[in-house]
Amino acid sequence: MSIEPIDAVARFCLKTVLNTYKRLAPMGSPLSTPEARAERDAILLAWAMSIDLHDVALGAMGQHSGVRQDQTLEATVCFGQFSGSIDARETLLQQHLYSDPSLFVVNEVVPANESLMWRQVVAWTLKLARDEISKSLRSDHGYNNHTLEERYEVLTTALSMPAIRGAILGKLGRLQPGAAAITSARQSKSGLHPKAADCLQIYQGLRRFAPFALRRTISDAFLKRLGEQRLLELAGGLALAEALSVSSGHPLRWNSSIAADGVMAKVGPFSVGWYTPMAFDSDDCQLIVCAKDSRTNSLVSFIRCVDASGSVVEDEVIRLATQSLVAACRNEVKLGPRYEETPLAHCAIVMRRLYSYKPEAINLDKLLITEFEQLACGRLLELAHRIHRRASLS
């Protein structure tokens, strides 16, 4: 298992997202509502599209370390421990040619039961991932179909490999591996089997929204892919969504397709995210986080997340961030309902850290400037109230 991110911004994002799943299945209760089942399917798709799963598939295909054998036309050459029928004449010849008395040639390899269990774990992990992607291709999933089809082809190819196909078709392959098989695979020295066992254990945990599985998947599939700037923007967006949830009374829903469509979360009629085309895991530039009202299809709030290297440049960073927010507000005036007389009253600048600047008391007519540490203390709540009131009057 990987260690949870220790960065304060990542911890805040992780905690906020985990709370959305806790609401869907409090105290480990069954996922009885359509919303909970839909969220489970979404997070399982994120699991199927994860880098670890892709590595398992490539390993099964022999492109990474894993279950692989050097095949000849008549025999299989193995090194180390093995079981099977020895070809004595060919063994002597190979030992003489390679000057290696530990080399044996067998006519037919008979895998040990432990090895078969390990292959079963790999095979079922790939099969479950392929099934999740196949199911998503027939529904609204938020991912690019081309990306899903490419990953589907990789998994299908991996499942067609002789060792993996045999594990699925054999007697052991009829049932999903149990805890003993998963534990045994995790203790294997092969780089493929322990990773597949981890993935399968996480899959089983995700089906019931187990915290350990959610933490691992959200961290690996989303948070670890983001650089410092994107992560700060995600924290600002989630803090605004959390404040909108308190203000409006609607629950906060995390969007598992964030990497595909840039939407971080949805709260009733509001959605919060990046509405500028961008690469999810790129930190090339700073982007504005926006709140959109689906009833009017207009952007009702803007947040700029920035970082200053010290007090000397802090004023300049704030000035440039304010200019970008003014430009965003003026652009939105042309596209939707007009803003109030002071448009920046519905905007905020979130600094990673404030140095010499002292935050003013919340003012209904002024731009909100705050730092990351204040987000968790409800600093954006008044901004959310303004957005909610303004949207109600539209």
C-alpha positions in Angstrom: 0.0 0.0 0.0 1.2 3.5 -0.8 1.6 6.1 1.9 -1.0 8.9 2.0 0.2 12.2 0.7 1.6 14.3 3.6 1.3 17.7 1.9 -1.4 19.8 3.7 -3.1 20.7 0.5 -3.4 17.1 -0.6 -4.6 16.1 2.8 -7.4 18.7 2.6 -8.5 17.5 -0.8 -8.4 13.9 0.2 -10.5 14.6 3.4 -13.1 16.6 1.5 -13.5 13.9 -1.2 -13.7 11.1 1.4 -16.5 12.9 3.2 -18.6 12.8 0.1 -18.4 9.0 0.0 -19.0 8.7 3.7 -22.3 10.5 3.2 -23.3 7.9 0.6 -22.5 4.9 2.8 -22.4 6.0 6.5 -20.9 3.5 8.9 -20.3 0.9 6.1 -24.0 0.6 5.3 -25.0 -1.1 2.0 -25.0 1.0 -1.2 -28.8 1.0 -1.5 -29.4 4.3 -3.3 -29.0 4.8 -7.1 -26.7 7.7 -6.4 -24.4 5.6 -4.3 -24.3 2.8 -6.9 -23.6 5.4 -9.6 -20.7 6.8 -7.6 -19.4 3.3 -7.0 -19.4 2.6 -10.7 -17.6 5.9 -11.4 -14.8 5.2 -8.8 -14.4 1.6 -10.1 -13.9 3.0 -13.6 -11.2 5.3 -12.2 -9.6 2.1 -10.6 -9.7 0.3 -14.0 -8.0 3.2 -15.7 -5.3 3.6 -13.1 -1.6 3.4 -13.8 -1.1 0.3 -11.5 -3.7 -1.6 -13.5 -2.1 -0.7 -16.8 1.3 -1.9 -15.4 -0.3 -5.2 -14.4 -1.6 -5.6 -18.0 1.7 -4.8 -19.5 3.4 -7.2 -17.1 1.1 -10.0 -18.1 1.9 -9.3 -21.8 5.7 -9.7 -20.9 6.5 -6.0 -21.4 7.2 -5.6 -17.7 8.5 -8.1 -15.1 6.0 -10.8 -14.4 4.8 -14.2 -15.5 6.8 -14.9 -18.6 8.5 -17.9 -20.1 10.9 -18.3 -23.0 9.2 -20.6 -25.4 10.8 -22.9 -28.0 9.0 -25.1 -30.5 9.2 -28.3 -28.4 10.1 -27.3 -24.8 10.1 -24.5 -22.2 13.4 -23.4 -20.7 13.1 -22.5 -17.0 15.6 -21.3 -14.4 15.4 -22.1 -10.7 12.7 -24.1 -9.1 10.2 -25.9 -11.3 7.9 -28.9 -11.6 7.2 -31.0 -14.7 8.6 -33.8 -16.9 12.4 -33.6 -17.5 13.9 -34.2 -20.9 17.2 -35.8 -19.7 19.0 -35.7 -23.1 18.1 -32.1 -23.9 19.0 -31.1 -20.3 22.5 -32.6 -20.6 22.9 -30.8 -23.9 21.8 -27.4 -22.6 24.0 -27.8 -19.4 27.0 -28.6 -21.6 26.3 -25.7 -24.0 25.8 -23.1 -21.3 28.1 -24.6 -18.7 25.3 -24.3 -16.2 24.5 -27.4 -14.2 21.4 -25.7 -12.6 19.7 -25.6 -16.0 16.9 -28.2 -16.8 14.7 -28.7 -19.8 11.2 -30.0 -19.3 8.7 -31.2 -21.9 5.7 -29.9 -20.1 5.8 -27.4 -17.2 3.3 -28.3 -14.4 2.8 -25.1 -12.4 2.6 -25.5 -8.6 -0.7 -24.8 -6.9 0.7 -21.6 -5.4 1.7 -20.4 -8.8 -1.7 -21.1 -10.2 -3.3 -19.1 -7.4 -1.0 -16.2 -8.2 -2.0 -16.3 -11.9 -5.6 -16.5 -10.9 -5.2 -13.2 -9.0 -3.6 -11.6 -12.0 -6.2 -13.0 -14.4 -9.2 -11.9 -12.3 -7.7 -8.4 -11.7 -7.5 -7.9 -15.5 -10.9 -9.4 -16.1 -12.6 -7.2 -13.6 -10.9 -4.1 -15.0 -11.9 -5.0 -18.6 -15.5 -5.6 -17.4 -15.7 -2.1 -15.8 -14.4 -0.5 -19.0 -16.7 -2.5 -21.2 -19.6 -1.4 -19.0 -18.6 2.2 -19.2 -18.4 2.1 -23.0 -22.1 1.5 -23.0 -23.0 4.4 -20.7 -22.2 8.1 -19.9 -18.8 8.0 -18.2 -17.1 11.3 -18.8 -14.0 9.7 -20.4 -12.9 9.9 -24.0 -14.1 6.8 -25.8 -10.8 6.5 -27.7 -8.9 6.4 -24.4 -11.2 3.7 -23.0 -11.0 1.6 -26.2 -7.2 1.7 -26.1 -7.1 0.5 -22.5 -9.8 -2.1 -23.3 -7.6 -3.5 -26.1 -4.6 -3.7 -23.8 -6.6 -5.6 -21.2 -8.1 -8.0 -23.8 -4.6 -8.7 -25.2 -3.3 -9.4 -21.7 -6.1 -11.8 -21.0 -5.4 -13.7 -24.2 -1.8 -14.6 -23.0 -1.5 -18.4 -22.5 -0.7 -18.3 -18.8 -3.5 -15.8 -18.0 -6.1 -17.4 -20.3 -5.3 -20.8 -18.7 -5.9 -19.3 -15.2 -9.3 -18.0 -16.2 -10.4 -21.2 -18.0 -9.1 -23.6 -15.3 -10.9 -24.9 -12.3 -9.5 -22.2 -10.0 -10.5 -19.5 -12.4 -14.2 -20.0 -12.1 -14.4 -18.2 -8.7 -12.9 -14.8 -7.7 -9.8 -15.3 -5.6 -10.3 -15.3 -1.9 -8.3 -13.6 0.9 -5.8 -16.4 1.1 -4.9 -16.3 -2.6 -4.6 -12.5 -2.5 -2.3 -12.6 0.6 -0.2 -15.3 -1.0 0.2 -13.3 -4.2 1.2 -10.2 -2.3 4.0 -12.2 -0.7 5.3 -13.3 -4.1 8.7 -12.1 -5.1 7.4 -11.3 -8.6 6.8 -7.7 -9.4 3.6 -8.5 -11.1 1.8 -10.7 -8.6 1.9 -8.3 -5.5 0.8 -5.3 -7.6 -2.2 -7.4 -9.0 -3.0 -8.5 -5.5 -3.1 -4.9 -4.3 -5.3 -3.9 -7.2 -7.7 -6.7 -6.5 -7.9 -6.0 -2.8 -8.6 -2.3 -3.6 -11.4 -3.3 -6.1 -13.1 -5.4 -3.4 -12.8 -2.5 -1.0 -14.2 0.1 -3.5 -17.4 -2.0 -3.9 -18.3 -1.2 -0.3 -16.6 2.2 -0.1 -13.9 1.0 2.3 -11.9 4.0 3.4 -8.5 2.3 2.7 -9.5 1.6 -0.9 -11.0 5.1 -1.5 -7.8 6.7 0.0 -5.5 4.7 -2.3 -7.6 5.2 -5.4 -8.2 8.9 -5.0 -4.6 9.5 -4.1 -3.1 7.4 -6.9 -5.7 8.2 -9.7 -6.1 11.9 -9.0 -4.0 13.7 -6.4 -0.6 12.2 -7.2 -1.0 13.2 -10.9 -1.4 16.8 -10.0 1.5 19.3 -9.6 1.5 21.9 -6.8 -0.4 24.5 -8.8 -3.2 22.2 -9.9 -3.5 20.7 -6.4 -3.9 24.2 -4.9 -6.6 25.0 -7.5 -8.3 21.7 -6.6 -8.3 22.7 -2.9 -9.8 26.1 -3.7 -12.5 24.6 -5.8 -13.4 21.9 -3.2 -13.5 24.5 -0.5 -15.9 26.6 -2.5 -18.0 23.6 -3.3 -18.1 22.7 0.5 -19.2 26.3 1.3 -21.9 26.2 -1.4 -23.1 22.9 0.1 -23.5 24.6 3.5 -25.1 27.7 2.1 -27.6 25.9 -0.3 -28.3 22.8 1.7 -27.5 20.6 -1.3 -24.9 17.7 -0.7 -21.5 18.0 -2.3 -20.8 15.4 -5.0 -17.3 14.7 -6.0 -16.8 14.2 -9.8 -14.8 11.0 -10.5 -14.5 12.1 -14.1 -12.5 15.2 -13.2 -9.5 14.2 -15.3 -11.8 14.0 -18.4 -14.0 17.1 -18.0 -12.3 19.3 -15.4 -15.4 19.5 -13.1 -14.3 19.0 -9.5 -17.6 18.8 -7.7 -21.3 19.5 -8.1 -23.6 21.0 -5.5 -27.3 21.2 -6.5 -27.4 23.4 -9.6 -23.8 24.5 -9.2 -20.7 22.9 -10.6 -17.2 23.9 -9.7 -14.1 23.2 -11.8 -11.7 24.3 -14.5 -13.7 25.5 -17.5 -10.6 26.2 -19.6 -9.2 23.4 -21.8 -6.1 22.0 -20.0 -4.1 18.9 -19.4 -5.1 17.5 -16.0 -1.6 16.6 -14.9 0.1 19.7 -16.3 1.3 22.7 -14.2 2.3 24.8 -17.2 0.1 27.8 -16.3 -2.2 29.1 -13.6 -5.9 28.6 -14.3 -9.0 30.2 -12.9 -11.4 28.0 -11.0 -15.1 28.8 -11.7 -18.5 28.1 -10.3 -21.2 27.6 -12.9 -25.0 27.8 -12.5 -26.6 25.1 -14.7 -29.9 26.9 -14.6 -28.5 29.9 -16.5 -25.4 28.2 -17.9 -23.4 31.1 -16.7 -20.3 31.4 -14.5 -21.2 33.0 -11.2 -17.9 33.1 -9.4 -14.1 33.0 -10.1 -11.2 31.9 -7.9 -7.6 32.5 -8.7 -5.1 30.4 -6.7 -1.6 31.7 -6.6 1.7 31.4 -4.8 4.2 34.1 -3.8 7.8 33.2 -3.1 8.1 35.9 -0.4 6.8 39.2 0.9 8.7 41.3 -1.7 6.6 40.0 -4.6 3.4 39.4 -2.7 1.7 42.7 -3.7 2.6 42.1 -7.4 1.2 38.6 -7.4 -2.0 39.8 -5.9 -2.2 42.7 -8.4 -1.8 40.3 -11.4 -4.3 37.8 -9.9 -6.8 40.7 -9.5 -6.3 41.8 -13.1 -7.0 38.3 -14.4 -10.2 38.1 -12.3 -11.4 41.5 -13.7 -10.9 40.2 -17.2 -12.8 37.0 -16.4 -15.7 39.0 -15.0 -15.9 41.4 -18.0 -15.8 38.4 -20.4 -18.7 36.8 -18.5 -20.8 39.9 -18.6 -21.0 39.5 -22.4 -22.0 35.8 -22.1 -24.7 35.8 -19.4 -26.7 37.8 -16.8 -25.0 41.0 -15.8 -22.9 41.1 -12.6 -23.7 43.6 -9.8 -22.0 46.9 -9.7 -19.0 45.4 -8.0 -18.3 42.1 -9.9 -15.2 41.2 -7.8 -17.5 40.7 -4.8 -18.1 37.2 -6.2 -14.5 36.4 -6.7 -11.6 35.3 -4.4 -7.8 35.1 -4.5 -6.4 32.1 -2.6 -2.7 32.4 -1.7 -0.8 29.3 -0.7 0.6 31.5 2.1 0.3 35.2 3.0 3.4 37.1 4.2 3.0 40.8 4.9 -0.6 41.1 3.6 -3.2 41.1 6.4 -6.6 39.8 5.4 -9.4 42.4 5.9 -12.7 41.7 7.5 -15.2 40.1 5.1 -16.7 42.9 3.1 -19.7 42.3 0.9 -18.4 44.7 -1.7 -14.8 43.7 -1.9 -12.7 41.0 -3.4 -11.9 38.2 -0.9 -8.2 37.5 -0.4 -7.3 34.6 1.8 -4.7 31.9 2.3 -4.9 28.1 2.1 -4.9 27.6 5.9 -8.1 29.6 6.2 -10.1 27.5 3.7 -10.8 24.7 6.1 -12.1 27.3 8.6 -15.0 28.4 6.4 -13.3 31.5 4.9 -15.2 31.0 1.7 -18.6 30.6 3.4 -19.6 34.3 3.0 -18.6 34.1 -0.7 -20.9 31.1 -1.1 -23.7 33.0 0.5 -23.3 35.8 -2.0 -23.3 33.4 -4.9 -26.4 31.6 -3.6 -28.3 34.8 -3.0 -27.4 36.2 -6.4 -28.3 33.0 -8.2 -31.7 33.0 -6.4 -32.4 36.5 -7.6 -31.5 35.7 -11.3 
